[in-house]
Amino acid sequence: MVTGLRPKTVERVALPDQVHEILRERIFDRMLAPGDRLNIEALARELKVSATPVREALSRLSAEGLVKFEPYVGVSVAPIPGLAYYGQLYDLRLVLEPWAASEAAKRQDAAAIKDMETAAQAMEDTELSKRYRRFRDFADADEAFHRAIFGGSGNEPAMRAFLDLKTHLHLSRLYIQREHFTDEARNFHQSILAAIKAGDSALAHAQMHAHLAQSKFRLLGQTATNTSTSEPQAAR
């Protein structure tokens, strides 16, 4: 566990939620680096809570893939997936999400479109940043937008696959450290939303594919068809 962190205390309301958020922030901001050990008793003393909410928070972080429990070893911050994994994740997204956008345009589910509009508006009111607290709101709205598209597709297994992959959460661990293009992301989402609302399935498919291909390039320095595992290039 890293030392020299400014001590924090938490309110005596929803303690596991608050502990979870504090630790999540430290992980994303790299105050807790991949591989750092997490001592439950030490965290409980620092945060002035019992060990129970700390354990509950760590269990949630484990389910999210942010920490790992190892028998006879303890709890540590999970490693960031390698670039090969991220390349494969984008390749899968480039198949699933353009299809989902196309289906959402065909089905015109009013509730799903409303959710997309709400998420897109939330993205207008926030921005990407290299600090978790500012990055979180934009990333949450981004995830909500893509989740609403899967909801609009009407395909439950596809929605389950999207949720199980925790795509945005894992991408955020890498993306939060990169140069950000907030307006570009907003514009892509608005164009996808417009195509879905217009019922233009081909355009919705094309816009989603273009969005993900550009995101992959910004993050990994790879094109949509190149899954090289070399180090990411600086975004330009």
Steps between C-alpha positions, in 0.01 A plus 500: 500500500632845414589736783472874535131518404303776666273334758130507423196423707156402375147582604313243708251445217529227237851424617579226245399734216724777629797271563450350152508847342811608693692188400375518141626857474842399632524215252404712199725788603786250554539594867457125533699345220447157341641238734480713816387297800187611684494441874142485623580587860728788401235643266236468771719694743581769244137551399374465858255224419476134598650229282154396373434791257858473378449131420170576327661776294789273402255227398329746266835611359590135446174443308593800285844354434684783676643296788578133541485264795769233516488214752776523762619826342227758554347779295680711242420743220436303182740544208389707206423269206764485229471677168416173323190470719393856422548440129285188518239685704472768233478236227203349683339838552540575130282197428240531774439871542446609138253210473326614821476857372351374174241292687414792729436716193266235361307441824457864607447414867382827656632428849843403368521811283408713801782337695739574213392865496547529877848347482600716204389811688699394805806475276440859387509613863824321595841438348782249498792563732807328640347517848249232597247734661464699179544205267236288680188697406587510130598131499179404680292693246696339216432153639131584552474608135645175368294296747182672379589405142522134600169542680354647182620200302258279695760222521541380858810280441674794331414724795631236741825474304542878514441509876723201575794641304503820712649658191501864604633431847807314375561742214484788748802367694711550189313787337508728805878526451476603134437825317127560474277613213175588675335689215579222255331244727196724545465554126514128427232428758275772362538364146422146616196623691375699201528196272315279748222756549469533122461124468799482266648163595782511243614844614474402868720198428752713308517775762549256786772318308676829425474604866654177631769491232608852591486419871721197443749713311500772766556249779725238342646663193334222300259507210181294506675218316839516673528321835875545544611480864761774472492792743223754438603804300428847632157611384510765234 
